[in-house]
Amino acid sequence: QVQLVESGGGLVQAGGSLTLSCEFSGDTFSSYAMGWFRQVPGKEREFVASLTRSGRTTYYADSVKGRFTISRDDARNTVTLQMSSLTPEDTAKYSCVADRSLLVTATPKFWGQGTQVTVSS
């Protein structure tokens, strides 16, 4: 079974940077498109970023475009989300997702437990 374990969340001041990591295990990493969603209590989950299984194409929500960068390291079975110019609106629980397909779908098959990111004003 695919398992996703996030790390790197924490407290950061507005304008700061933070990098999240997700370790993949349980299947062939290169067969999976990977991505990140985030959620605030009481709100719907929001797509943040994703990349194809090859890593050659990336996708970003408009709200994070230009500030966040997603990448994958197939040698380490890891996907990374680099976040900069953070604002309090970026405060959320960030979850790593995986789909055994070319692209991450709107309803990813596999989810990590999530890591909390809190941005202070």
ABEGO torsion letter per residue (X at the ends): XBBBBBBGBEBBBBGBBBBBBBBBBGBBAAABBBBBBBBBBGBBBBBABBBBAAGABBBBBAAABGABBBBBBAAAGBBBBBBBGBBAAABBBBBBBBBBBABBBABBABBBAEBBBBBBX
